[in-house]
Amino acid sequence: QVQLVESGGGLVQAGGSLRLSCAASGRTFSSYAMGWFRQAPGEERALVAGISRSGGKTYYAESVKGRFTTSRDNAKNTLYLQMNSLKPEDTAVYYCAAKAAYSDSPVLAGIMYEYWGQGTQVTVSS
């Protein structure tokens, strides 16, 4: 079992930055591939970024590539999402998710993720 708790969301002006954190319980955090998803009102939840167990491999959606960076600290059981140059269209609830992984690759399919956080709201004003 893994419990995930996101933090760091809030209201920011366009062009600003936020850093989200996802704290994971348990002692096997390094066994999980992790992902960041977001869901805006009226839209489906979508993958924003994924990171492999070691943190050595990452994936980004085209819409955030070059602006967002995901990283992890396995010693601290924490996942991060650094969001720069934020746009109003980045407004959404952001979720972190975990998937037990046997290979060191990001997991891209949301349906594969086993554990989810409660979400944190990010609002970008124009």
C-alpha positions as CSV (number, residue, x, y, z in Angstrom):
1,Q,0.0,0.0,0.0
2,V,1.1,3.5,-0.8
3,Q,-0.5,6.7,0.4
4,L,0.2,9.8,-1.6
5,V,-0.3,13.4,-0.4
6,E,0.1,16.4,-2.8
7,S,1.0,19.9,-1.7
8,G,2.1,23.2,-3.2
9,G,-0.8,24.1,-5.3
10,G,-2.3,27.6,-5.3
11,L,-3.1,30.7,-7.3
12,V,-0.4,32.2,-9.5
13,Q,-0.3,34.8,-12.3
14,A,0.5,33.7,-15.9
15,G,4.2,33.5,-16.3
16,G,4.8,32.5,-12.7
17,S,6.0,29.3,-11.2
18,L,4.9,26.7,-8.7
19,R,6.5,23.6,-7.3
20,L,4.2,20.7,-6.4
21,S,5.3,18.0,-4.0
22,C,3.9,14.5,-3.5
23,A,4.8,12.8,-0.2
24,A,4.6,9.0,-0.3
25,S,4.2,6.7,2.7
26,G,5.9,3.3,3.0
27,R,9.5,2.1,2.5
28,T,9.3,1.0,-1.1
29,F,8.9,4.3,-2.9
30,S,11.8,3.5,-5.1
31,S,9.9,0.5,-6.4
32,Y,7.2,2.7,-8.0
33,A,7.1,4.5,-11.2
34,M,5.4,7.9,-10.6
35,G,3.2,10.2,-12.6
36,W,1.7,13.6,-12.5
37,F,-1.8,14.0,-13.9
38,R,-4.2,16.9,-14.2
39,Q,-7.9,17.4,-14.7
40,A,-9.6,20.6,-15.7
41,P,-13.3,21.1,-15.3
42,G,-15.2,19.2,-18.1
43,E,-12.1,17.4,-19.3
44,E,-10.6,14.0,-18.7
45,R,-7.7,13.4,-16.5
46,A,-4.5,13.5,-18.5
47,L,-0.8,12.6,-17.9
48,V,1.4,15.6,-17.5
49,A,4.7,13.9,-16.6
50,G,6.0,10.5,-15.7
51,I,9.2,9.4,-14.1
52,S,10.9,6.0,-13.7
53,R,11.7,4.3,-10.4
54,S,15.3,5.6,-10.3
55,G,14.3,9.1,-11.7
56,G,16.7,8.5,-14.6
57,K,13.9,8.5,-17.2
58,T,11.2,11.0,-17.7
59,Y,8.3,11.7,-20.0
60,Y,6.4,15.0,-20.6
61,A,3.2,15.8,-22.4
62,E,3.8,18.1,-25.4
63,S,1.8,20.9,-23.8
64,V,4.2,21.1,-20.9
65,K,7.5,20.1,-22.4
66,G,10.2,22.7,-21.7
67,R,8.2,24.3,-18.9
68,F,7.6,21.5,-16.4
69,T,10.2,19.3,-14.8
70,T,9.5,16.3,-12.6
71,S,12.0,14.8,-10.2
72,R,12.1,12.5,-7.2
73,D,14.0,12.0,-4.1
74,N,13.8,8.3,-3.2
75,A,15.5,8.9,0.2
76,K,12.8,11.3,1.1
77,N,9.9,9.4,-0.5
78,T,9.0,12.5,-2.4
79,L,8.0,13.4,-5.9
80,Y,8.2,16.9,-7.3
81,L,6.8,18.8,-10.3
82,Q,8.4,22.2,-11.0
83,M,6.1,24.3,-13.1
84,N,7.5,27.4,-14.8
85,S,6.1,29.8,-17.4
86,L,2.6,28.9,-16.2
87,K,-0.3,29.6,-18.6
88,P,-4.1,29.9,-17.8
89,E,-4.6,26.6,-19.6
90,D,-2.5,24.9,-17.0
91,T,-5.3,25.5,-14.5
92,A,-6.5,22.1,-13.1
93,V,-6.4,19.8,-10.2
94,Y,-3.1,18.0,-10.2
95,Y,-2.7,14.5,-9.0
96,C,0.3,12.3,-8.3
97,A,0.0,8.6,-8.9
98,A,2.1,5.5,-8.3
99,K,2.6,2.2,-10.2
100,A,4.7,-0.7,-8.9
101,A,7.2,-1.2,-11.7
102,Y,9.6,-3.9,-12.6
103,S,11.5,-1.9,-15.2
104,D,13.1,1.5,-14.9
105,S,10.8,3.3,-17.3
106,P,8.0,5.8,-17.0
107,V,4.5,4.5,-17.1
108,L,2.3,6.4,-19.6
109,A,-1.1,4.9,-19.3
110,G,-3.2,6.3,-16.5
111,I,-5.2,3.1,-16.2
112,M,-2.0,1.3,-15.1
113,Y,-1.5,3.4,-12.0
114,E,-2.5,1.8,-8.7
115,Y,-2.4,4.6,-6.2
116,W,-3.6,8.2,-6.4
117,G,-3.3,11.3,-4.2
118,Q,-6.3,13.5,-3.4
119,G,-5.2,16.3,-5.7
120,T,-4.1,19.9,-5.4
121,Q,-5.6,22.8,-7.2
122,V,-3.5,25.0,-9.4
123,T,-5.1,28.1,-10.8
124,V,-3.3,30.4,-13.2
125,S,-4.7,33.8,-13.7
126,S,-4.3,35.8,-16.9
